Every structure is written in structure tokens, then in C-alpha cells.
Amino acid sequence: MANTNKIPTFYSDFRRRLVNFLAKVFFSGRLQKNDNMRITKPETSIPMKDESQIPNSRIPVSEEESLIEIQNPEILNVEDLAGKNEPVNTDICLELRKTEMERDFRQWLNELSEIPRVEFTDDEPDIYSFYEELCVLRNEVRKGGRRNHDVLTRFGESLAGFQNVLVDIQNRLGQADARKKEEELLANKRRFLAVIDVFERMGRLKERLYTPPKKKLFKNYGNWENVWNRFREGFEITYSYLENLLKNEGITKMETLGRLFDPGQMNAVAVEYTDKHLPHMVIEEISPGFLQGERVIKLAEVKISKTQGRV
């Protein structure tokens, strides 16, 4: 990835001065081979420009550095030694380089008023790193999606099992309610059958009460006839009360005469072969049947017709 940071002027100037120092040390070492080596001027003179034409050609020197040079006359420039054609001492040359470098460095420090602010710019986005992170994020999302799917699947299975349990409980409650209702209906049926049996017996007896006994059975027939009539009236009142009681419970008498035989509501106890009626028609009711709504409480006992020569 490309580095777009700009190098501040502060560090650029320092690097330039460091390179100059290293170059001076390197070339000063090559100026001598031994202690007796001399520096001679070149035969051909190098054309030099006038210092007045070169701006800032000479670095200003502080008063302290000028005093150092005055107090130490042995520290001279390399050009002065070459001009005098004298042997160069290695220590003197090295000290000279150090002094020059120290002077330049002090001058640079004096000119430096504040530490420049270093501004670093953000690195340019790397498309490959971005794609890598995107792939990692996609994998994490897929893993999270699979985990969520597994959790939802198990939750759905648990809900399905719970729903099955609820359906089973509901079915059992329905069956229990049906059994309870059936038991209640059966118990009511037994009680109603007892009342219906009494009601039928009273109905058969009621028909006979309309015919009083013969005179010869009673000495005072006139008084007995009055007692008989009052007894019949009381009996009819009791019969009507039972009839109203059954009606209030929704129990009604079944109509069977002239209907086609229905084994769900009737019980054929007699058969008459005749051509006057259609086969399997109810021609006589021996014992009435009773219904409670659509439910049969008591089967009717009837006589049905059959055609001659047919079973």
C-alpha cells in the first residue's frame, strides 16, 4: 500500500545536514594516506563564482564560534591547509570537521523558533483488506443465520410438539365431556323410563275408569257412582300432571300409526299379512314410544303389515 505521508521540512533539513556531515567525514579520510601525506592544490584552477553573486553563500557564524576560532588558531579550514602546502594531521582534520558541523548545527538551532507540526494523513483504503474484512463479515453473518435457523427450527419443533399435546388434551377433554353427557343422559333416561312406565300404566287405567262397575256389586249404587266419578277426576288430574312433567323435560310421544316402520324408533312385536296396506307399514301401536328432542328414550312397540306370500 502506497505511503502518502508528507515528510516535513524539519526532518528534510536535518537529513540534508546529516548527509553533508557524513560526506565531509568520508572525503576527509580520503585526503590522507598516512601522517606524512600532503594536500596540494590542483594544477588546473577550478573557476569559482563571485561570493557576492551567490545569495547566502556564507553561513553566518555566531560570536561564540568566532571566539573559538580565534582562541584555537590551529583549527583551520581544509582550503587554508591546502594553500599552505603543509602536511595534514588527521586529528586536526577531524576536529575541524566536528567544529564546522557543530557550528552549522548551532546555527540551525538558533534559526528554529518552534517545532513544526507533523501532520499525518490517513492511509488510502486498501481494496484487498476491505474485501477480506467483507468476506469475514459475510461468513459471520452466514454462521449467525445458520444458528438462528437452527434455533427457530428447534423452537418450531417444540411448538409443534406442544400443539400436539394441546390437541391431545383437547380431544381428551372433549371425550370426557361427551362421556359425561352420555352418562347424564343415560341416568336421565333411566329416571324418565320409570316415569314413562308409570305414565303408560296410568293411561291404560284411565281408559277403564270411564266404565263404572255394575250395580249389583254395591248396595248403595248412587253414592258409589259419585265416589267413582270423583276418583276418576283425581286420577285424570294426576295423569295430566305427569304428562306436563314429561313435556317440560322435552319428552314427547312418538307418532307411529300410518308411518313406515323405522327400526331406529320402533320395535315390531307383531306382523299382519294383508293387502290393504303397503308392506312394512305400522297398522297398530301396542306401546307408545317417546322422544327427547331427536334422541329416542323409549322404542315404540308396533304391529306392521306384510303382503301375502312375502316374508
C-alpha positions in Angstrom: 0.0 0.0 0.0 1.4 3.3 -1.0 2.6 5.7 1.7 1.1 9.2 1.2 2.7 10.8 4.3 4.4 14.1 3.5 7.9 14.5 5.1 8.0 17.8 7.0 10.7 20.4 6.3 12.1 19.9 9.7 13.2 16.3 9.1 14.2 17.1 5.5 16.6 19.8 6.7 18.0 17.5 9.4 18.6 14.7 6.9 20.4 17.0 4.5 22.7 18.3 7.2 23.5 14.7 8.3 24.3 13.7 4.7 26.7 16.6 4.4 28.4 15.7 7.6 28.9 12.1 6.5 30.2 13.2 3.2 32.8 15.5 4.8 34.0 12.7 7.1 34.2 10.3 4.2 36.1 12.7 2.0 38.4 13.9 4.8 39.5 10.3 5.3 40.4 10.0 1.7 42.5 13.2 1.8 45.3 11.4 3.6 47.0 8.1 3.4 49.3 8.5 6.3 50.6 11.2 8.7 53.1 12.5 6.1 50.5 13.0 3.4 50.3 16.5 2.0 47.4 18.2 0.3 48.4 20.0 -2.9 46.5 22.4 -4.9 45.3 21.2 -8.3 47.2 22.3 -11.3 44.2 23.5 -13.1 42.2 26.0 -11.2 38.5 25.5 -10.8 36.5 28.5 -11.8 34.8 30.0 -8.8 31.9 32.3 -8.8 31.9 35.5 -7.0 30.6 35.2 -3.5 28.7 38.4 -3.9 26.7 36.9 -6.7 25.7 33.8 -4.6 22.9 34.5 -2.2 23.5 33.3 1.3 26.8 31.8 0.1 28.3 32.0 3.6 26.5 30.8 6.7 26.6 33.4 9.4 28.7 32.4 12.4 27.9 33.3 16.0 30.2 35.3 18.2 31.0 32.2 20.3 32.1 30.2 17.3 34.3 33.2 16.2 35.9 33.3 19.6 36.6 29.5 19.3 38.4 30.0 16.0 40.4 33.0 17.4 41.4 31.1 20.5 42.3 28.0 18.6 44.3 29.1 15.6 45.4 25.6 14.8 41.9 24.7 13.7 41.8 25.8 10.2 39.8 25.0 7.0 41.0 22.4 4.6 41.4 25.0 1.9 43.8 27.0 4.1 45.9 23.9 4.7 46.0 23.1 1.0 47.0 26.6 0.2 49.9 26.5 2.7 51.0 23.1 1.2 51.6 21.7 4.7 51.2 18.2 6.0 47.7 17.5 7.3 47.2 16.0 10.7 44.3 13.5 11.0 43.2 14.7 14.4 43.3 18.3 13.3 41.2 17.5 10.2 38.6 15.5 12.2 38.4 18.3 14.8 37.9 20.8 12.0 35.0 18.8 10.6 33.4 18.5 14.0 33.8 22.2 14.6 32.2 23.0 11.3 29.3 20.6 11.9 28.8 21.9 15.4 28.7 25.4 14.1 26.2 24.6 11.4 24.0 22.7 13.9 24.0 25.6 16.3 23.1 27.9 13.6 20.2 25.7 12.6 19.1 25.5 16.2 19.1 29.3 16.5 17.0 29.7 13.4 14.5 27.1 14.7 11.8 29.1 16.5 9.2 26.3 17.1 8.8 22.6 16.4 6.9 22.2 13.2 3.6 20.3 13.5 3.7 16.9 11.8 0.5 16.2 10.1 -0.1 12.6 9.1 -2.8 11.8 6.6 -4.9 8.6 6.8 -3.8 5.8 4.7 -5.6 5.2 1.5 -8.2 2.4 1.7 -6.9 -1.0 0.6 -9.4 -2.8 -1.6 -7.9 -6.2 -0.8 -8.1 -5.6 3.0 -11.6 -4.3 2.6 -12.6 -7.3 0.6 -11.0 -9.6 3.1 -12.9 -8.0 6.0 -16.1 -8.1 3.9 -15.7 -11.9 3.4 -15.1 -12.4 7.1 -18.2 -10.4 7.9 -20.2 -12.4 5.3 -19.1 -15.7 6.9 -20.0 -14.4 10.4 -23.4 -13.4 9.1 -23.9 -16.8 7.5 -22.9 -18.6 10.7 -25.3 -16.4 12.7 -28.0 -17.1 10.1 -27.5 -20.8 10.4 -27.5 -20.6 14.2 -30.7 -18.6 14.1 -32.2 -21.1 11.6 -31.4 -24.0 13.9 -32.8 -22.2 16.9 -36.0 -21.3 15.0 -36.2 -24.9 13.8 -35.9 -26.3 17.3 -38.4 -23.8 18.5 -40.8 -24.7 15.7 -40.4 -28.4 16.6 -41.1 -27.6 20.3 -44.2 -25.6 19.3 -45.4 -28.5 17.1 -45.0 -30.9 20.0 -46.7 -28.5 22.3 -49.5 -28.1 19.8 -49.9 -31.9 19.5 -50.1 -32.1 23.3 -52.8 -29.3 23.3 -54.7 -31.2 20.6 -54.5 -34.4 22.6 -55.6 -32.6 25.8 -58.5 -31.0 23.9 -59.6 -34.3 22.4 -59.4 -36.0 25.8 -61.5 -33.1 27.3 -64.0 -33.5 24.5 -64.2 -37.2 25.1 -64.6 -36.7 28.8 -67.4 -34.1 28.2 -69.1 -36.5 25.8 -68.8 -39.4 28.3 -70.1 -37.1 31.0 -73.1 -36.0 28.9 -73.7 -39.6 27.8 -73.7 -40.7 31.5 -76.0 -37.8 32.4 -78.4 -38.7 29.5 -78.3 -42.4 30.5 -79.1 -41.5 34.1 -81.9 -39.2 33.0 -83.1 -41.8 30.6 -83.4 -44.3 33.4 -85.4 -41.8 35.5 -87.6 -40.9 32.6 -88.2 -44.5 31.7 -89.5 -45.1 35.2 -91.8 -42.0 34.9 -92.9 -43.1 31.4 -93.7 -46.6 32.6 -96.0 -45.1 35.3 -97.5 -42.7 32.8 -98.3 -45.6 30.4 -99.9 -47.6 33.1 -102.0 -44.7 34.2 -103.0 -44.1 30.6 -104.3 -47.7 30.3 -106.0 -47.5 33.6 -107.6 -44.1 32.6 -109.5 -45.7 29.8 -111.1 -48.3 32.1 -112.1 -45.6 34.6 -114.7 -44.3 32.1 -116.8 -47.5 32.7 -118.2 -47.7 36.3 -118.7 -51.1 38.0 -122.1 -52.9 37.8 -124.9 -52.1 40.2 -125.2 -55.5 41.8 -121.7 -55.1 43.3 -122.8 -52.2 45.6 -125.9 -51.9 47.8 -126.0 -48.1 47.6 -125.1 -47.6 43.9 -125.9 -43.9 43.8 -123.3 -42.9 46.4 -120.7 -45.2 44.9 -121.1 -43.7 41.5 -120.4 -40.2 42.9 -117.3 -41.6 44.7 -116.2 -43.3 41.4 -116.5 -40.1 39.4 -114.5 -38.1 42.0 -111.8 -40.8 41.9 -111.6 -40.7 38.1 -111.3 -36.9 38.1 -108.5 -37.1 40.6 -106.8 -39.7 38.5 -107.1 -37.6 35.4 -105.5 -34.7 37.3 -102.5 -36.9 38.3 -102.2 -38.2 34.7 -102.2 -34.6 33.3 -99.6 -33.6 35.8 -97.2 -36.4 34.7 -97.9 -35.6 31.0 -97.0 -31.9 31.6 -93.9 -33.0 33.6 -92.6 -35.0 30.6 -93.4 -32.2 28.2 -91.4 -29.8 30.3 -88.4 -32.1 30.1 -88.7 -32.1 26.3 -90.2 -35.6 26.2 -92.9 -36.1 23.7 -95.0 -39.1 22.5 -94.0 -40.6 19.2 -96.4 -40.7 16.3 -96.3 -44.2 14.7 -99.6 -45.1 13.1 -99.6 -44.9 9.3 -95.8 -44.5 9.1 -93.2 -46.7 7.5 -91.5 -49.0 10.0 -88.3 -47.4 11.4 -86.1 -49.8 13.3 -84.3 -46.9 15.0 -87.5 -45.8 16.7 -89.8 -48.8 16.6 -89.8 -52.4 17.7 -92.1 -54.7 15.6 -93.7 -57.1 18.0 -96.5 -58.3 15.7 -97.0 -58.8 11.9 -100.2 -58.9 9.9 -100.4 -60.2 6.4 -102.7 -58.1 4.4 -103.2 -56.5 1.0 -105.0 -53.4 2.4 -101.8 -51.7 3.4 -98.4 -51.3 1.9 -95.7 -53.7 3.3 -93.9 -52.6 6.5 -96.4 -50.0 7.4 -97.4 -49.5 11.1 -101.0 -50.6 11.4 -101.3 -50.7 15.2 -99.5 -49.2 18.2 -99.2 -51.6 21.0 -97.0 -49.4 23.3 -96.2 -45.8 22.5 -92.6 -44.6 22.1 -91.1 -41.4 23.5 -88.5 -38.9 22.2 -86.4 -36.3 23.9 -85.7 -33.9 21.0 -84.1 -36.2 18.4 -83.0 -38.8 21.0 -85.1 -41.9 21.5 -86.0 -42.5 25.1 -88.2 -45.5 24.6 -88.9 -47.6 21.5 -92.4 -47.9 20.3 -93.9 -51.4 20.1 -95.9 -51.7 16.9 -97.7 -54.2 14.6 -96.6 -53.9 10.9 -98.2 -55.2 7.7 -96.8 -57.6 5.2 -98.0 -58.7 1.8 -99.5 -62.2 1.3 -96.9 -64.7 0.1 -93.9 -62.5 1.0 -91.7 -62.7 4.0 
